[in-house]
Amino acid sequence: MNPNNRTKFLPAILALFLLSACSTTEVFTGVEGLEFADISAEELTGLIPDYSNELVTLSGSGRAIVSEPGNSDRVTIRFQANRDEGLINVRNSAGIEGGQIYVDRDSLTIYNRIDKIAEKVSLQHGNLSSVGSLASVNFIELFNFTFDASEIDRIYDDGDQFVVLLTNQALIRVIKSSGFIHNVVHANEEHSAPYSRIVYDGYAQINSFYLPRRITIYSIDGNSRAALLVQQLELNNELPELGIDLPDDVILQRP
């Protein structure tokens, strides 16, 4: 697949990570000048909603804005995911079905319906665009970001939020009053996560779960972002078999 085509196509699909059409302008600051918080690692993780055992499937739709240098797209996305795989369908602003992305634990299959191009790559593929690599995030893990007490290095107090420094140097902001995660930043450029920053907003109760309705994801280089407003979300519903049925005249390319 032509790198330019992939760069324009993937951001649209990437929209599928529910983000808000008006991304936040908040600047995530470090821990300079902050005092240590009077709370243990176990107490803090006990405040954060953790649905690792209860939330097994997720599906929904939303509208998204995907922005990168020289390009901005508005798309409608439909997504389905369990904890092992996910499928994303993208429709552009003209209502044309643009393509699909299928993700499992090992690979990413990208189908550009308009150009009739399909490609399967490893999640660790070095040639993935910074925005395209974001598609490798599991949706359920994205909606319900969690971490263990053993991963916490230090906890700081910043007024109405705790600022948590993990052993891998990631910085996480947790809202004191709710335990909701508001901001995740990876400081280490060599980290394995396919993003540099995630901002969560608009938490709402769906059944017995509290999940964000707006998410903004920034690429590793910080130059691209996807902002999606989730309009419909269903949890723990039965999903069909996930995958992409390619037309006979489309050959799946492998690097």
Helices and strands as residue ranges (DSSP letters): H 3-14, E 35-36, H 41-47, E 57-68, E 71-82, E 86-92, E 97-103, E 107-112, E 117-122, G 132-136, H 139-143, G 149-151, E 152-158, E 161-166, E 171-175, E 181-185, E 197-206, E 209-218, E 225-235, E 252-253
